[in-house]
Amino acid sequence: MDLALSEGEAANKQYRDSVFCHYFRDKVRLLSLCNALLDSDYQNPDDMTITTLKGTFFNYQKNDISCEIGGKSLVLVEHQTIVSENLPFRCLSYVAELLNNLVKDKRSLYKKKRIYFPNPEFFVLYNGEENTPLKQEMRLSDAFVGENHSLELIVTLYNINYGLKPPLLTKCDYLKDYSKMYPRKWTR
């Protein structure tokens, strides 16, 4: 299977990603999305801090959207038009940097007292053309060779293609509106 994208496909993928990131950069929309993903009821967008990694010349780490809500949740959301089995590893590298950014005094890492972090949650919102389940889990441990491992990271992938009428769209009108922009005709 050739996974190389044509120039037009690559441009469309980048365009969708940019639209998604721009649309959900708004705190009200992002809070609604987070409430749908976390099955929570946070009310105040001011209780949320957007933590998205921007990527710079020296640091190329860039994720789509991440935020901290009420000091309890660190939510990472990736938008994809192609399902990559490497998404759990990518999320691991993002969360490592995001958690590191939360430690203002790096010397505290070497002190006896524990540093507490918000609970990280990982989500992928997929609206490509592959026949993908409405919801599935992807595990970092699937990439490890051998049976014994002590590191796990679970990413929940949601297929948000409007034509499939995914339940997640009923929880967030903004996500439903975004999904309508790229309709697909599906049969299952």
DAFEN-V537346 format. One record per helix or strand of 2 or more residues. SS is the DSSP state (h for helix, s for strand). FROM is the first residue (numbers start at 1). LEN is the number of residues. If there is no record, write none. Layout:
<<SS;FROM;LEN> <SS;FROM;LEN>>
//
This chain:
<<h;7;17> <h;27;12> <h;45;3> <s;48;3> <s;65;5> <s;73;8> <h;87;16> <h;106;5> <s;119;8> <s;135;5> <h;140;4> <s;154;6> <h;162;3> <h;168;4> <h;173;8>>
//
